[in-house]
Amino acid sequence: MLLNEKEITRAYFIGIGGIGMSALAQLMKDHGVRVMGSDREESPVTELLHEKGIAVAIGQQEENLPADIDVVIYSEAVWDDNPERIEARRRGIPQMSYFTALGEVSKGKKTIAISGTHGKTTTTGMTARILRDAGVSPSAVVGSLVKDFGSNYLSGTGEYLVVEACEYKRDFMTLSPYILVVTNIEFDHTDYYKDLADVQSAFRALMEKVPEDGAIVTDAENPNIKPLLSGLSARIIDYTTEPAYTLTLPGEFNQMNARAASAAARAAKDDIIPENIAASLKEFAGTWRRFEYKGKTAAGAEVYDDYAHHPTAVAKTLAVLKTKTKGKLYVAFHPHLYSRTRDLLDEFGKAFKDADGVFIAPIYAAREVDDGTVSSEILAKLIKKNGTQAEALTFDQIREAFITYPKKGDVIVTMGAGDIYKVADALIA
């Protein structure tokens, strides 16, 4: 397999348990590369990799790095001072980021890049499912475990690569999109982008990479997207003109995801029978941590888990869940990043209006350092000020609260980009 015009036969992934990293590792293994890697802890993803025959070391230390490695691929969450990266530099082993490596793979395929602030993961899975069922045999790299594939990766032999395209740090610019889907655009990743206009400039730059014979699939009348579409060489396809579909997944937002996926699939293969698209979408079972039903507590409360970590996604998910309960709706929210929580604080304060009780877990710092300007306590007070009962609790306290309060007929949802899903898993009787 070629990366940067160099033949790669052995690759080591640092942070291989990351959702994108693990998918790329599987893809490279499919192309004959001997793949191995490391991660900080075991997870459902590392378990999947073990099942796929990919060796994963738990814990990151220099002695993990084999002697016969052609390239080290690292997650963007892995910093320069990681001991394995230090050892790779000492040995003179080439290193590249996940997005750089994915971009290299993209060059060799007709890439369908699924971008947008919300809905990327589900739309990527739906698009890949439609094309797979149509006999196109796409490969797919998805930002979550897709129930239909049993993985976050779909192995294909055809010319198309369906890939989730993240806008953070303009990382999606490494891709070479033949078909580009832009589901929507909102201000997010506030630690990198200064405002909505800055976000829009990134998407416009990506749109400009789509060739004349390619296509841009988007909501052409969306006020945050429409100004970006003038003067582009690629044809514009408005996915909102697609028909409504019967879905297993609830919510208007999933209807929009389905329409975007349908339009993208038809842009790749224009002779797909509409009835076949409808059947693929109806059967699509969803993805891990995207409005995922987990089961019931011992008391009989229904438990869901969702990745929503932006105010718009939180509000839309809760609006749907409110319709699913005749009792009360309880939420455990794990804020993701101090910067996002601080910069979108007012929006987060209003996003939980459909809940009856909200428990805010400690902010998931990820790549950031707490500067003292925002906290779970501050967010909880604001939610309470806006009329919804809320308090800041530890993970253990949240588990205890969910054992104590919700009863049969109530609905519990864990939300956020961090480890809050573990609370949902622990609640199932």
N, C-alpha and C positions, 0 to 999 in steps of 0.2 A: 504494500500500500504506500502511496506517495504522500508525503507531507513536506511542504516547502521544497518540492522537487527532489526529495531524498527518499529512497526506498526504506520503509520502516518494517522491520520484522518483529521487534520486541519493544514494548512500550510499558512504562510505569506511570500510574495515575496517583497523584497525591490529593487526597480528598475524594477518593473513588466512590464513596457513598453518597455524594451529592447527586441530585436527581438528574441533572444534565450530564455530569461526568459519567455516571453509571451507564446511561444510554449510549454515550459515545464509546465507552469501553466495549459494550456489547457489539456495536457496529463494527469496530475495528477488529474484534475477534472474528466476526463473520467474514471479514476480508483477509483472514489468514494471519493476522498479527497475534503474537503471543502477548497476552495482556495480564497484568497483575497490578496491585496497588495497595494503598493503605487508607485508613480513616481513623478518626478519634474514638469512635464507639460503634458497636453493632447496631443495626437498624433493620427494618423490613427490606430495605434496598440492599444492604450487604448480604443478607440472607439470600436474596434473589441472585446476586452475583455468584455466591457459593454454588447455588443450584445450577448455574450456567457454566460452571467449571472455571471461574475466575478467582484466583487466590487473592484474598484480602487480609492484610495484616492489621490488627487492631492496636492502635498506638503508633505514633510516628517518630521514628528514630533512624539514625543514619545507617545502622546495620541492616535495615529492611531493604535497602536499595541493592538489587542484584548487580552482579559484575557485568553482565552482558546485555545492557540496555542501550537502545538506539536513541530514545527520546523520553524525556519526562514531561508529562502533561499535568498541570496543576490547576486546581480550582481557584477562582478569584478570591475565595475566602481564605486561601493559604498564603501567608505573607512571606517576604523574602527571608526572614529569619527562621523559617521552618527548618529543622535539622536535616530533613531529606533533601530539601532544595539546596541547602548549604553544601551537603555532600556531593550532589550532582554538579554544582559549580566547581568544587574541588577536583572532580574527575574530568571536567570538561564535557559533560553530557549535555547536549542541547536541551533547552527547556522551552515550552510554549504554554500559554494559557489555554483553558478550555475553549474560549471563544475563537482564539486564533486557529486552533486545531479544527474546530467545527467549520470555520470559514474555509479552510483548505479542503475539507471533505465536500463542502458545498460547491466548490468550483467544478467538481467532476460529475455533478448531477444537475438535473432540472429541479431547482429548489423551489418548493412552495413554502414561503416563510410566513408564519402566522404571528402577527404582532398586535399590539394594542395594550391599553392599561388594564382592561378586564377581559376575561373570557378566552385568553390565549390557549390555555391547557385543554379545555373542553373542545374548543374549535379544532385544535390540532388533532385530537383523538378522533373526532367525528369525521374530519376530512380524510384521515388515513383509513378509517373504517369503510367509508364510501368507496374510495379508490381500491382498497383491497377486495371488497366484494364485487367490484366491477372488473376484476381481473388485471388491474394495472400493476399489481405487485410492488407498491411503493415501500421504501424504507421510511421509518418515522422515528424522530427523537422528540419525546414528549416530556413536559415538566411535571409529570406525576405518573403513578402506576395506573395504567388503563385496564379496567376489568376485562374488556373484550380481548386484549392481547396477553393478559397475565404478566405484563411488564410495562416499563416506560419506554420500551423500544419495540418497534415492529421490523422484523427482518424481511426484506424484499429483494427481488432480483431485477426490478424494472428501472427505468431511467429517472424516476421521481424520488426526491427526498422531501418529506414533509417535516418541518422543524419549527419548534417554538422559538420565537425570536424576541429576546429580552432587550428592552430599550435602555436599561441601566448602563450608565457610562458610555452610551452609544455603542454597546457591545454588538448589537445586531448589524453594525456596519461592516463587520468581517464577512457577512454572508453575501452570496451572489444570487439574489432572488430572481426567478423567472416569473413566478406568480407571487404577489405580495398581498396578504390580507391584513387590513388595519381594522380591527373590530370597533375601536373607539379610542379617544385620546382625552386624558385628564391630567392635571398636575399631580405628579407623584415623584418618588425618588428625590425628595427635597434636599437630601445631602449632596446631590450632584447637580440637579437642575435648579436654576435660580427662579424660574417662573414658568407658566404655561407656554409662553412664546418660545422659551428655550426648548421645552419638550417638543413642541411643534416643529422646530427647526430640525431636530433629529429625525423625526418621521419624514419630513420633506426630503432630507438628504437620502434616506433609504428609498423613498419613492423614485428618486432620480436614478437609482441604480437599476431599476426594472427596464429591460430592453424593449424596443419598439414592438417586437412580436410577442411580448409577455402581457401581463394584465395586473391591474391593481383592483382588488376586491375590497370595497369599503362602504360605509354609510355616507353616500355622496352629499347628503343634505345636513349632516351633523355640523353644527356651527364651529366646532373645533377642528374639523377635517376639511370642510368645503373650501376654505381659502387656500389650502395646500395643493389643490388638484389642478390648478391652471398651468398650462404650458408644459405638461408632461407628455412624453412620447408614447408611453404605454396606454393601451385602452383602459378605461375606467368601467368597472362593473359594480353597480349598486346592489348590494346583497339584500337590501330591504324590500326589493321587488320580488324576492323569492316567495313561494307560497308558505303558509303555515304548515307545520308538521305535527303529527301525533308522536309524542315523545314519552319515554319512561321518566325522564328527568323533568322536575317541575320548574315553573317560573318563566316569566317573559324573557328574562335574560338568556335562558337556554334556548328559547325559540330563536332569538337573534343569533346565538352561536350556531344553531342548526342551519339557518339561512346563509350565514357566511360560509359554512362548510360546504353546503350544497353548491353555492356559486363558485367556490374555489375548485371543487371537484369537476364541475362542468367546464371551467376554464381550462383544466388540464385534459379532459376527455369529454368533448362536446356531444358524444353520442350515447352517454349514459342514459338509460331509460328512467324517466322520472319516478315510476313506480318502484324501481330498484333503489333509488336514493331514499325514497320514503321508507322502504323496508329496512335499510341499513340504519337510518336514524331512529326508527321506532325500536329497533333491537339494541341500540347503543346503551350500554349499561352504566356508563359514567366512569369516573376516575377517583382514585384515592384522594380523600380530603377535599373533594368538590361536591358539596351538598350530599355527603355520604351518610346513609342510614346505618347506624351501628347496632341497634337492637334496643332492648329494654333493661331498665334497672330492676333490682329485686322488688321495688315498690310498684313497678309497672309503668314508669315514665319512659317515654320514647327518647332516644338519644341520637343526635346527629353530630357530624363533625364537618367543618368547612374551613378552607384556607383563607377566607376573606380577611384582608388586613388593611384595606383602604375604606374610608367612610362610605363611599358609594356602594361598594360590594357588601359591606356590613348591613347597610340599610335595606338593600334589595333582598338579601338572603333572609333577614328577619321578617320582612313583609310577607314573604312566602310562608315561612314557618308559622307565622301568626294565624294563617288560614288553616293550619294543620292541627291545631289544638283547640279543644273546648275548655281546657284548663288554663294553666299559666305557662308562660314561656320564660325559661331561665337561660341566661347566657354566661359563659365563661370566656372572657376575651384576653388574648395574649398579645399586647401591643408589640409591633415589630419596629424597632429602631427608635431611639430618642428623637432623631431629627424628624421622622415622619409624624410621630406623636405630637411633638411640639408645633410643627409648622401647619398641621391639619387639625389642631386641637379643637377649635370651634366646630368643625365638621364632625369630628368624632363625638363631641358632646351631644350632638343632635341625632346621631345615627342609630341610637338604641331606643327610640321612642316606642317601638312595637314590643319591647320586652317588658316583663313584669319584675324582673330582678336581674341585675348584672353584677358579676364578680370579675374584677380586673386583676389579672396576674401581674407579677413584676415584669417590667418592660424587657423584652428580649433584645439585648444590646447588639448581638451579632458583631459587626465590624467596628462598632462605635464605643466611645467612652462616655460615661455619665458626667455631664457638666453641671448637674444640679438644677437645670432650668425647667425640667418636666419630670413627672413621676406618675405612677399608677394612682396614687392618692389624689393628685391634682385632677386627673381625668375622671376618676370616680366622683369627686365633688361636683364637677361640671355636669356630668350626666344626671346626677341627683338634682342639681339646680334646674335642669331642663325637664324635670318631672318624672324621672324613672329612678326607682330605688337602685342604688349602686354602692359597692364598697370594694376597697383594695384588699386582696387576700393573697396568701401564699398558695402554692399548688396543693399542699396538704390540707389547708383550710378550705379550699374550693371543693376538694374531694369530700370532705366531711359535710360541707353545706349541701352538696348534691345528694348525699345519703340521708340527710335530715329533712330537707324541705320538699322536694318534688314528690308527687304522688301519682297514682294511676290517672291518666288523662292529661298530665302535664307533658311538656316538651323541654328537653335540655339540648343546647347546642354549644359545643366548644368551637372557638373561632380564633384564627390568627396564624401567622406564618412560622411560629416557633414550635415548642414541644407540647402545646396544650392538648393535642390529639391523644396523648398518653392518659390524660384524665378521662376522656371518653372511653378509651379501651378498658380502663380499670373499673368503670361503672357498670359494664355489662354483666348481668347476672348469669 
